[in-house]
Amino acid sequence: MSQWSKPHSDSSQAFLMASNITTTISQQSSSSSVPLSINDMVGIAILTLAFVLGFPGNLFVVWTVLCRMKMRSVTCLLVLNLSMADAFLLLSAPFFLRYLAGGRGWEFGSAACKLVHYLSSVNMYVSIYLICLMSMDRWLAVSRPFLFQKMRTKRSLLIILLVVWVLALLLSLPMPFYRRLEMRSTFPNNITLSFCVPYHWKSKGHRVFQYLFETIMSFLLPFSLINTCNFSVICRLQSAKFQRRAEGSRLILMVICTFAVFWLPYHIVNIIEVVGLLQDSKSAVTAALAARPNVTAFAFFSSAVNPICYVFAGSSHIRQAGFSFMGKLFEATNSENRTTYTLTRSGHFNRRSTVLHRTSAPP
């Protein structure tokens, strides 16, 4: 009995030591995670919904344009580029979801921290400038029909799209410089985690420049141009008594409105922070910092909404065309532009013939 009792006691001690080590490791691992806040949970819900709805939806738009359409209008190609940009942006959602839900900080390194925010900025600029092109295309069709016909070539469109993407890549260059990994040890056991945070070299001027530059170049200037073009189109079509219900116009207006709704809170927060910094108002800066995570996630959701807008705009084609309803919608935009161009051109010729008739008539 005594020969068996000692090994039995040794094995018991070994088991207790192993269990203590396991318990210690589990406690350290659990204590090294950050508890979820309400803002984190809201952000997780928005990002999850955006990815689940938006990524398949944008891929469906890309498939429709590339595989189900033979004749592609300018609006159709602009929508294709917009959906591609949104799909690429939504690919970054899993990184942010892991960042928020994992509770272990940013685990993907400094390069990924800068890259995903750079791609988000590129998407912001590409989206708004593509919407600008949609509005300018409609304005040219109504106001400058002959110039509209000359410029609406495949070569000119490809050049313009290339310019838009290059411009977005250039305007987004400040973003990686204003992001970095920051090590924080704010836990009871002093475990240090990395966080991907804004960084402006402790300079008020850099913060003002970044947020003011974003708001002016990606919202105020483009939307001024968009509103001017659409106001001019509405006035000219009303004066020409062109009251046909246009699916293409409704589609463009829905895209414009959704972009404004989802991005306006983000730019309002930018303005609040800039004003707070310039006036040394700590309350304004604190309010902007508290609101920024949620309005950023809300703006991120705009990339998932456009396919839903296309479904509503093309709902009249669903029963007839099935999964090809979106192709029918885009074909309607092409025929609508031709109709608008014919209307404005005929109106121009009628006015010209009236003037000639008056000048040649005897006194």
MITI-347184 format. One line per 2 residues: for each residue x, y, z of N, C-alpha, C. Coordinates in steps of 0.1 Angstrom, whole numbers, plus 2048, in hexadecimal, padded with zeros to 3 digits. Layout:
N
X/Y/Z/X/Y/Z/X/Y/Z | ...
END
This chain:
363
808/7F4/800/800/800/800/809/80C/800 | 813/80C/808/81C/818/809/823/81A/7FC
826/810/7F4/82D/812/7E7/823/819/7DD | 816/817/7DF/80D/81D/7D5/808/82B/7DA
809/82E/7E7/804/83A/7EC/80C/846/7E8 | 819/845/7E6/821/851/7E3/81F/855/7D4
81F/84B/7CB/81C/84F/7BD/80E/856/7BC | 805/850/7C4/7F7/856/7C3/7F7/865/7C8
7FF/868/7D2/7FF/875/7D7/807/87E/7CE | 811/879/7C7/819/882/7BD/810/885/7B1
808/87B/7AD/7FF/87E/7A2/7F4/888/7A5 | 7EF/888/7B2/7E5/891/7B6/7EB/89F/7B7
7F8/8A1/7BC/7FE/8AE/7BC/800/8B3/7AE | 804/8AA/7A5/806/8AE/797/7F9/8B3/790
7EE/8AC/793/7E1/8B0/78E/7DD/8BE/793 | 7DF/8C0/7A1/7DC/8CD/7A6/7E4/8D8/7A1
7F1/8D5/79E/7FA/8E0/798/7F5/8E3/78A | 7F2/8D9/783/7ED/8DB/775/7E0/8E3/774
7D7/8DF/77E/7CB/8E7/77E/7CD/8F5/782 | 7D6/8F7/78C/7D9/905/790/7DF/90D/784
7E8/907/77D/7EE/90E/771/7E3/911/767 | 7DA/907/764/7CF/90A/75B/7C6/915/75F
7C3/915/76C/7BB/920/771/7C1/92D/770 | 7CE/92E/773/7D6/93A/772/7D6/940/764
7D9/936/75A/7D9/93A/74C/7CB/940/748 | 7C1/939/74C/7B3/93D/748/7B0/94A/74E
7B4/94D/75A/7B1/959/761/7B9/965/75A | 7C6/962/756/7CD/96C/74F/7C7/96F/741
7C3/964/73A/7BD/967/72D/7B0/96E/72D | 7A8/96B/738/79C/972/739/79E/981/73D
7A8/983/746/7AA/990/74B/7B1/999/740 | 7B7/993/736/7BE/99A/72B/7B4/99F/720
7A7/99C/722/79E/9A1/718/796/9AD/71E | 792/9B6/715/78B/9C2/719/77C/9BF/719
774/9C2/724/766/9C0/724/75F/9C9/719 | 754/9C4/713/74D/9CB/709/745/9D6/70F
746/9E2/709/73E/9EE/70D/731/9EE/704 | 728/9F8/707/71C/9F9/6FF/720/9FE/6F1
72A/A07/6F0/72E/A0B/6E3/734/A00/6DB | 73B/9F7/6E1/740/9EB/6DA/735/9E2/6D5
72B/9E0/6DD/720/9D7/6D9/718/9DE/6CE | 716/9EB/6CE/70F/9F2/6C3/717/9F0/6B6
724/9F3/6B8/72D/9F2/6AC/72D/9E4/6A6 | 72E/9DA/6AF/72D/9CC/6AA/720/9C9/6A3
715/9CD/6A8/708/9CB/6A2/708/9D1/694 | 70D/9DE/693/70C/9E5/686/715/9DE/67C
721/9DB/680/72B/9D5/677/727/9C7/672 | 721/9BF/67B/71C/9B2/677/711/9B3/66D
707/9BC/670/6FC/9BE/667/701/9C3/659 | 70B/9CC/659/710/9D1/64D/717/9C7/645
71E/9BE/64B/725/9B4/644/71C/9A9/63E | 712/9A5/646/709/99A/642/700/99F/637
6FC/9AC/637/6F3/9B1/62D/6FB/9B6/621 | 705/9BE/624/70C/9C5/619/715/9BD/611
71D/9B4/616/727/9AD/60E/720/9A4/603 | 717/99C/607/710/994/5FC/708/99D/5F3
702/9A8/5F8/6FB/9B1/5F0/703/9B8/5E5 | 70F/9BC/5E9/718/9C3/5DF/71D/9B9/5D5
720/9AD/5DA/725/9A3/5D1/71A/99F/5C6 | 70D/9A0/5CB/702/99D/5C2/701/9A8/5B7
704/9B4/5BB/704/9BF/5B1/70F/9BE/5A7 | 71B/9BA/5AC/726/9B8/5A3/723/9AD/599
71E/9A2/59E/71A/997/596/710/99A/58B | 706/9A2/58F/6FC/9A6/586/701/9AF/57B
70A/9B8/57E/70F/9C1/574/719/9B9/56A | 721/9B1/570/72B/9AA/568/726/99E/560
71C/997/566/718/98B/560/70A/98B/55A | 701/994/55E/6F4/994/559/6F0/9A0/550
6FA/9A8/54D/6F7/9B4/544/701/9B5/539 | 6FB/9B7/52D/703/9B8/521/706/9C7/51E
6FC/9CF/51F/6FE/9DE/51D/6FE/9E5/52B | 709/9EB/52E/70B/9F2/53B/70B/A01/539
702/A07/540/701/A16/53F/70C/A1C/548 | 70E/A29/548/717/A30/550/713/A2E/55F
706/A30/562/701/A2E/56F/704/A20/574 | 703/A17/56C/705/A09/56F/714/A06/573
71D/A0C/56B/72B/A0A/56E/72F/A12/57B | 729/A1D/57D/72C/A24/58A/727/A1C/596
71B/A16/594/716/A0E/59F/71F/A02/5A1 | 724/9FC/596/72E/9F1/597/73A/9F5/5A0
740/A00/59D/74C/A04/5A4/748/A07/5B3 | 73C/A0D/5B5/738/A10/5C3/736/A03/5CB
730/9F9/5C4/72E/9EC/5CB/73C/9E5/5CE | 745/9E6/5C4/752/9E0/5C7/759/9E7/5D2
759/9F4/5D3/75F/9FB/5DE/758/9F7/5EC | 74B/9F6/5EC/744/9F2/5F8/748/9E4/5FC
749/9DB/5F2/74C/9CD/5F6/75A/9CC/5FC | 764/9D3/5F6/771/9D3/5FB/772/9D9/609
76A/9E3/60C/76A/9E9/619/764/9DF/623 | 759/9D8/620/753/9CF/629/75B/9C3/62C
766/9C0/624/76F/9B6/627/777/9B9/634 | 778/9C6/637/77F/9C9/644/776/9C8/650
769/9C5/64F/761/9C4/65A/765/9B9/664 | 76A/9AD/660/76E/9A3/669/77A/9A8/672
783/9B1/66D/78E/9B6/675/788/9BF/680 | 77F/9C8/67D/779/9D0/687/770/9C9/691
769/9BE/68C/761/9B6/695/76A/9AF/69F | 775/9A9/69B/77F/9A3/6A4/784/9AD/6AE
787/9B9/6A9/78D/9C3/6B1/783/9C7/6BC | 776/9C8/6B9/76C/9CC/6C3/768/9C1/6CC
765/9B5/6C6/760/9AA/6CD/76A/9A1/6D4 | 777/9A1/6CF/781/998/6D5/785/99D/6E3
785/9AA/6E5/789/9AF/6F2/798/9AE/6F5 | 7A0/9AC/6EA/7AF/9AB/6EB/7B6/9B6/6E3
7AF/9C1/6E1/7B6/9CB/6D9/7B7/9C8/6CB | 7C0/9CF/6C4/7C3/9CD/6B6/7CE/9C3/6B4
7CA/9B7/6AE/7D3/9AC/6AE/7DA/9AA/6A0 | 7D8/9B3/697/7DC/9B1/689/7E8/9B9/684
7EE/9C0/68E/7FA/9C8/68A/7F8/9D6/685 | 803/9DD/685/802/9EC/681/7FE/9EE/673
803/9E5/66A/800/9E7/65B/7F1/9E5/659 | 7EB/9DB/65F/7DD/9D9/65D/7D4/9E4/663
7D9/9E9/66E/7D2/9F5/674/7D1/A00/66B | 7DC/A03/664/7DC/A0F/65B/7D5/A0B/64E
7D6/9FF/64A/7D0/9FB/63D/7C1/9FB/63D | 7BB/9F5/647/7AC/9F5/647/7A6/A02/648
7AC/A0B/650/7A7/A19/650/7AA/A21/644 | 7B5/A1E/63D/7B7/A24/630/7AD/A1F/626
7AA/A12/625/79F/A0D/61C/792/A13/61F | 78F/A15/62C/782/A1C/630/781/A2A/62A
78C/A31/62B/78D/A3F/626/78B/A3F/617 | 792/A35/610/791/A34/601/782/A32/5FD
77C/A29/604/76E/A26/601/765/A32/603 | 768/A3A/60D/760/A46/610/761/A50/604
76E/A52/5FF/770/A5C/5F4/76A/A56/5E7 | 76D/A49/5E4/768/A43/5D8/759/A44/5D7
752/A41/5E2/743/A41/5E2/73E/A4E/5DF | 743/A58/5E6/73D/A66/5E3/740/A6B/5D6
74C/A68/5D0/74F/A6D/5C3/748/A65/5B8 | 745/A59/5BA/73D/A51/5B0/72F/A57/5B0
72A/A5A/5BC/71C/A60/5BC/71D/A6E/5B5 | 728/A75/5B7/729/A82/5AF/729/A7F/5A0
72F/A75/59C/72F/A72/58D/721/A6E/589 | 719/A67/591/70B/A64/58D/703/A71/58B
705/A7A/595/6FE/A87/594/702/A8F/588 | 70F/A8F/585/714/A97/57A/710/A91/56D
70F/A83/56C/70B/A7D/560/6FC/A81/55D | 6F4/A81/567/6E6/A85/565/6E5/A94/561
6EE/A9C/567/6EE/AAB/564/6F2/AAD/555 | 6FC/AA5/551/701/AA7/543/6F6/AA2/539
6EF/A98/53C/6E4/A93/533/6D9/A9D/532 | 6D7/AA5/53C/6CC/AAF/53B/6D0/ABC/536
6DC/AC1/53B/6E0/ACE/539/6EA/AD0/52D | 6F2/AC6/52A/6FC/AC6/51F/6FB/ABA/517
6F0/AB8/510/6EE/AAB/509/6F8/AA8/4FE | 6FD/AB2/4F7/707/AAF/4ED/715/AAB/4F3
719/AB2/4FE/725/AAE/505/723/AA1/50C | 717/A9E/511/714/A91/517/716/A86/50D
712/A88/501/713/A7D/4F7/722/A7B/4F3 | 72A/A85/4F3/738/A84/4EF/740/A7E/4FB
73D/A81/507/744/A7C/512/741/A6E/517 | 735/A6A/513/730/A5D/517/736/A51/50F
743/A50/50F/74A/A45/509/750/A3C/513 | 753/A30/50F/759/A26/518/767/A2B/51D
76F/A31/514/77C/A35/517/77C/A41/521 | 773/A4A/51F/773/A56/528/76E/A52/536
764/A48/536/75F/A43/543/76A/A3C/54B | 772/A34/544/77D/A2C/54B/787/A36/550
78A/A41/549/794/A4B/54D/78E/A52/55A | 782/A55/559/77C/A5C/565/77B/A53/571
778/A47/56F/778/A3D/57B/786/A3C/580 | 790/A3B/578/79E/A3A/57C/7A2/A46/584
79D/A52/580/7A0/A5E/587/79A/A5E/595 | 78E/A59/596/786/A59/5A2/78E/A50/5AC
792/A44/5A8/799/A3B/5B1/7A6/A40/5B5 | 7AE/A46/5AC/7BB/A4C/5AF/7B9/A58/5B9
7AF/A60/5B6/7AC/A6B/5BF/7A9/A67/5CD | 7A1/A5C/5CE/79D/A57/5DB/7A9/A51/5E3
7B2/A4A/5DB/7BE/A45/5E1/7C7/A50/5E6 | 7C8/A5B/5DF/7D0/A66/5E3/7CA/A6E/5EF
7BD/A70/5EF/7B7/A78/5F9/7B7/A70/606 | 7B8/A63/606/7B8/A5A/612/7C6/A59/618
7D0/A5E/612/7DE/A5C/617/7E0/A61/625 | 7DA/A6C/62A/7DC/A70/638/7D7/A65/642
7CD/A5D/63E/7C8/A54/648/7D2/A4A/64F | 7DB/A43/647/7E4/A3B/64E/7EE/A42/657
7F1/A4F/654/7FA/A56/65D/7F3/A5A/66A | 7E6/A5A/66A/7DE/A5E/676/7D9/A52/67E
7DF/A46/67B/7DB/A3A/683/7E8/A33/687 | 7E8/A2D/693/7F3/A26/698/7EF/A1C/6A3
7F7/A12/6A6/7F5/A09/6B1/7FA/A10/6BE | 7F1/A10/6C8/7F5/A15/6D5/7F4/A0A/6E0
7FE/A09/6E8/7FF/9FF/6F2/7F8/A05/6FF | 7EF/9FD/704/7E8/A02/711/7E8/9F7/71B
7EB/9FA/727/7EB/9F1/732/7E2/9F6/73D | 7D5/9F6/73B/7CB/9FC/745/7C4/9F1/74D
7CA/9E5/74E/7C3/9DA/755/7CA/9D7/762 | 7C3/9D1/76B/7C8/9CF/779/7D5/9C7/778
7D6/9BD/76F/7E3/9B5/76F/7ED/9BB/765 | 7EB/9C7/760/7F5/9CE/758/7F8/9C7/74B
7EF/9C0/746/7F0/9BA/739/7EF/9C4/72E | 7F8/9C5/725/7F8/9D0/71A/7F2/9CB/70E
7E9/9D2/708/7E3/9CF/6FB/7E5/9DA/6F1 | 7E4/9D7/6E5/7E5/9E1/6DA/7D8/9E6/6D5
7D7/9F3/6D2/7CA/9F8/6CD/7CD/A01/6C1 | 7C5/A00/6B7/7C6/A08/6AB/7BE/A15/6AD
7C6/A1F/6AF/7BF/A2C/6B3/7C4/A38/6AA | 7BC/A42/6AA/7C1/A4E/6A3/7CD/A54/6AA
7D6/A5A/6A2/7E2/A60/6A7/7E6/A6C/69F | 7E7/A77/6A6/7EA/A84/69F/7F7/A8B/6A4
800/A83/6A9/80C/A88/6AF/80A/A93/6B9 | 7FF/A92/6C1/7FB/A9B/6CB/7FA/AA9/6C6
7F6/AAB/6BA/7F5/AB8/6B3/7E6/ABB/6B0 | 7E1/AC6/6B5/7D4/ACA/6B2/7D2/ACD/6A3
7DC/AD3/69D/7DC/AD6/68F/7D9/ACA/686 | 7E0/ABF/689/7DE/AB2/682/7D0/AAD/683
7CA/AAE/68F/7BC/AA9/691/7B2/AB2/689 | 7B4/ABF/68A/7AB/AC8/683/7AD/AC5/674
7B9/AC4/66F/7BB/AC1/661/7B4/AB5/65C | 7B6/AA9/663/7B0/A9D/65F/7A1/A9D/65E
79A/AA2/668/78C/AA1/668/786/AAC/660 | 78C/AB8/65F/787/AC2/656/789/ABE/647
794/AB9/644/797/AB4/637/78E/AAA/632 | 78B/AA0/63B/781/A95/637/774/A9B/635
76F/AA4/63D/761/AA9/63C/760/AB2/62F | 76A/ABA/62C/769/AC2/620/76A/ABA/614
774/AB2/613/777/AAB/606/76E/A9F/604 | 768/A99/60E/760/A8D/60C/751/A90/60F
74D/A9C/612/73F/A9F/615/73B/AAC/610 | 740/AB7/615/73B/AC4/611/73D/AC7/603
749/AC6/5FD/74B/AC9/5EF/743/AC0/5E6 | 744/AB2/5E7/73D/AA9/5DF/72E/AAB/5DF
728/AAD/5EB/71A/AAF/5EC/715/ABC/5E7 | 71D/AC6/5E8/71A/AD3/5E1/718/AD1/5D2
722/AC9/5CC/721/AC6/5BE/715/ABE/5BB | 712/AB3/5C3/707/AAA/5C1/6FA/AB2/5C1
6F8/ABB/5CB/6EC/AC2/5CD/6EA/ACC/5C1 | 6F5/AD2/5BD/6F4/ADB/5B2/6F0/AD4/5A5
6F5/AC9/5A2/6F2/AC1/596/6E3/ABD/597 | 6DF/AB7/5A2/6D1/AB2/5A3/6C7/ABD/5A3
6CA/AC9/5A9/6C1/AD4/5A8/6C0/AD9/59A | 6CB/ADA/592/6CA/ADE/584/6C2/AD4/57C
6C4/AC7/57E/6BC/ABD/577/6AD/ABE/57A | 6AA/AC0/586/69B/AC1/58A/695/ACD/583
69C/AD8/583/697/AE4/57D/695/AE3/56E | 69F/ADD/568/69E/ADB/559/693/AD1/555
692/AC6/55C/688/ABD/559/67A/AC2/55B | 678/ACA/566/66B/AD0/569/667/ADA/55E
671/AE2/55A/66F/AEC/54F/66B/AE5/542 | 671/AD9/540/66E/AD2/533/662/AC9/535
65B/ACA/541/64F/AC2/544/652/AB3/542 | 65D/AAF/547/661/AA0/546/65D/A9A/553
652/A95/554/64C/A8F/560/64C/A80/561 | 653/A79/558/653/A6B/559/65A/A66/565
655/A5C/56B/65A/A56/577/667/A4F/574 | 672/A53/579/67F/A4E/574/685/A45/57F
688/A38/57C/68E/A2F/585/69D/A33/588 | 6A3/A37/57D/6B1/A3A/57E/6B3/A46/588
6AB/A50/586/6AC/A5C/58F/6A9/A58/59D | 69F/A50/59F/69C/A4B/5AD/6A7/A43/5B3
6AE/A3B/5AB/6B9/A33/5B0/6C4/A3C/5B4 | 6C8/A46/5AC/6D3/A4F/5AF/6CF/A57/5BC
6C3/A5C/5BD/6BF/A64/5C9/6BF/A5B/5D5 | 6BB/A4F/5D4/6BC/A46/5E0/6CA/A44/5E4
6D4/A42/5DB/6E2/A40/5DF/6E7/A4D/5E5 | 6E4/A59/5E0/6E8/A65/5E6/6E3/A67/5F4
6D6/A64/5F6/6D0/A66/603/6D5/A5D/60D | 6D8/A50/609/6DD/A47/613/6EB/A4A/617
6F3/A4F/60D/701/A53/611/701/A5F/61A | 6F8/A68/618/6F7/A74/620/6F2/A70/62F
6E8/A67/630/6E3/A64/63D/6EE/A5D/645 | 6F5/A54/63F/6FF/A4C/647/70C/A53/649
710/A5C/641/71C/A63/643/71B/A71/64A | 70F/A76/649/70D/A83/650/711/A83/65F
70C/A7A/667/710/A7A/675/71F/A79/677 | 726/A72/66F/735/A71/670/73B/A7F/66E
737/A86/664/73D/A93/661/738/A9E/66B | 72C/A9C/670/728/AA5/67B/731/AA4/687
735/A97/68A/73E/A95/695/74C/A9B/692 | 750/A9A/685/75D/AA0/681/75D/AAF/684
752/AB5/680/750/AC4/682/750/AC8/691 | 749/AC0/699/748/AC2/6A7/756/AC1/6AD
75E/AB7/6A9/76B/AB6/6AF/775/AC1/6AB | 773/AC5/69E/77C/AD0/699/778/ADD/6A0
76B/AE0/6A2/767/AEC/6A9/76C/AEC/6B8 | 76B/AE0/6BE/76F/ADE/6CC/77E/AE1/6CD
786/ADC/6C4/794/ADE/6C4/798/AEC/6C2 | 792/AF3/6B8/795/B01/6B6/791/B0A/6C1
786/B07/6C8/781/B0F/6D3/785/B0A/6E1 | 78D/B00/6E1/792/AFA/6EE/786/AF6/6F7
77C/AF0/6F0/771/AEB/6F8/772/ADC/6FA | 775/AD9/707/777/ACB/70A/76A/AC3/709
75F/AC9/70C/753/AC2/70C/74F/ABE/6FE | 752/AC7/6F4/74F/AC3/6E6/758/AB8/6E1
765/AB9/6E4/76E/AAF/6E0/76B/AA1/6E6 | 767/AA1/6F3/763/A95/6FA/757/A8F/6F4
74D/A97/6F0/741/A92/6EA/744/A8C/6DD | 74D/A93/6D5/750/A8D/6C8/757/A80/6C9
761/A7F/6D3/768/A73/6D5/75F/A67/6D9 | 755/A6A/6E1/74B/A60/6E6/742/A5B/6DA
73E/A65/6D1/735/A61/6C6/73C/A5B/6BA | 749/A5D/6B9/750/A59/6AD/74F/A4A/6AA
751/A41/6B3/750/A33/6B0/743/A2F/6AA | 738/A33/6AF/72B/A2F/6AA/728/A36/69D
72B/A42/69B/728/A49/68E/731/A43/683 | 73E/A3E/687/746/A38/67D/740/A2A/679
73B/A23/682/735/A16/67F/728/A18/676 | 721/A23/67A/715/A26/672/718/A2A/664
723/A32/662/728/A35/654/72D/A28/64D | 733/A1F/654/737/A13/64E/72B/A0B/648
720/A0C/64F/714/A05/64A/70F/A0A/63D | 713/A16/639/70E/A1B/62C/712/A12/620
71D/A0B/622/722/A02/617/718/9F6/615 | 710/9F4/61F/707/9E8/61E/6F9/9EC/619
6F6/9F9/619/6E9/9FE/616/6E6/9FF/607 | 6F0/A02/5FF/6ED/A05/5F1/6E6/9F9/5EA
6EB/9EC/5EC/6E3/9E1/5E6/6D4/9E1/5EA | 6D1/9E5/5F6/6C3/9E5/5FB/6BC/9F0/5F3
6C3/9FB/5F0/6BD/A06/5E8/6BA/A01/5DA | 6C3/9F9/5D5/6C0/9F4/5C7/6B4/9EB/5C7
6B2/9E3/5D1/6A7/9DA/5D2/69A/9E2/5D2 | 699/9ED/5DA/68D/9F5/5DB/68B/9FC/5CD
696/A01/5C7/695/A09/5BA/690/9FF/5AF | 694/9F3/5B0/691/9E9/5A5/686/9DF/5A9
67E/9E3/5B3/674/9D9/5B8/66A/9D6/5AD | 667/9DF/5A4/65D/9DD/59A/661/9D2/590
66E/9CF/58F/674/9C5/586/675/9B7/58C | 673/9B6/599/676/9A9/5A0/66E/99E/59B
660/9A0/59A/657/995/596/65A/991/587 | 65D/99A/57F/65F/997/571/66D/991/56E
677/997/575/685/993/571/68C/98A/57B | 686/988/587/68C/97F/591/69A/985/596
6A4/97D/596/6B1/981/59A/6B8/98B/591 | 6B2/98C/585/6B8/996/57B/6B1/9A4/57D
6AA/9A6/587/6A2/9B2/589/6AC/9BE/589 | 6B8/9BD/58F/6C1/9C8/590/6C6/9CC/582
6C8/9C2/57A/6CC/9C5/56C/6C2/9CD/565 | 6B5/9C9/567/6AA/9D1/561/6AA/9DF/566
6AD/9E1/573/6AD/9EE/579/6B8/9F7/572 | 6C4/9F1/570/6CF/9F8/56A/6CC/9FB/55B
6C6/9F2/555/6C2/9F4/547/6B8/A00/546 | 6AF/A01/550/6A6/A0C/550/6AD/A19/551
6B8/A1A/559/6BF/A26/55A/6C6/A2A/54D | 6CA/A20/545/6D0/A23/538/6C6/A29/52F
6BA/A22/52E/6B0/A27/525/6AA/A35/52A | 6AA/A37/537/6A6/A44/53C/6AF/A4F/538
6BC/A4C/538/6C6/A56/534/6C4/A5A/525 | 6C2/A4F/51D/6C0/A52/50F/6B3/A5A/50C
6A8/A57/514/69C/A5F/513/69E/A6D/517 | 6A5/A6F/522/6A8/A7D/526/6B0/A84/51C
6BA/A7D/517/6C3/A84/50D/6BB/A88/500 | 6B2/A7F/4FC/6AA/A82/4F0/6A0/A8D/4F3
69B/A8E/4FF/692/A99/502/699/AA6/502 | 6A5/AA7/508/6AC/AB3/509/6B1/AB7/4FB
6B5/AAE/4F3/6BA/AB1/4E6/6AF/AB6/4DD | 6A3/AB0/4DE/698/AB4/4D6/693/AC2/4DA
693/AC4/4E8/690/AD1/4ED/699/ADC/4E8 | 6A6/AD9/4E7/6B0/AE2/4E2/6AE/AE5/4D3
6AB/ADB/4CB/6A8/ADD/4BD/69B/AE5/4BB | 691/AE3/4C3/685/AEA/4C2/687/AF9/4C5
68E/AFC/4CF/691/B0A/4D3/699/B10/4C7 | 6A3/B09/4C2/6AB/B0E/4B7/6A3/B11/4AB
69A/B08/4A7/691/B0A/49B/688/B16/49D | 683/B18/4AA/67A/B23/4AC/681/B30/4AB
68E/B31/4AF/696/B3D/4AD/698/B40/49F | 69B/B35/497/69E/B37/488/691/B3C/482
686/B36/486/679/B3A/480/676/B49/482 | 679/B4D/48E/676/B5B/492/67F/B65/48A
68C/B61/489/695/B6A/482/692/B6A/473 | 68D/B5F/46D/68B/B5F/45F/67D/B64/45B
674/B66/465/666/B6A/462/666/B79/45D | 65E/B7C/454/65D/B8A/44F/657/B93/459
65B/BA0/45A/656/BA9/464/648/BAC/461
END
